[in-house]
Amino acid sequence: SKNTEQAGELLEDCCALEVHRLEIAGEKSRWVQMRSIGDRMLFVGLYQGFSLRAADFAGLEGNCVYFFKMDRASRSFIYRFRMEDGQIEELPGPSMHACTWFVPSLS
């Protein structure tokens, strides 16, 4: 097993993610798996999630899901899942006891 404590290292044994969209057509609804979200970034948290355009934020990558993962010491780390190739990597930054997303203002 690889040492996963180094920021930016790929986590091959982490997990797989799938993104689905709810299609509503009259009284019939169904969940459809998405292979790409284009230029969008999906931020998933414990109690909230939101999506932004990557083009509006320099340095961030589109077609990705950003999420938190807790380790055994109850510390949170930020990860990025690339929908294009299914790779999950830990992003550089501090470990925290609690994490939440703050929605940026575009104005």
Sequence and secondary structure as in RCSB ss.txt:
>XXXX:A:sequence
SKNTEQAGELLEDCCALEVHRLEIAGEKSRWVQMRSIGDRMLFVGLYQGFSLRAADFAGLEGNCVYFFKMDRASR
SFIYRFRMEDGQIEELPGPSMHACTWFVPSLS
>XXXX:A:secstr
     STT B TTS    EEEEEEETTEEEEEEES  TTEEEEE SS EEEEEGGGSTT  SSEEEEEEE TTS 
EEEEEEETTT  EEE SS  BSS         
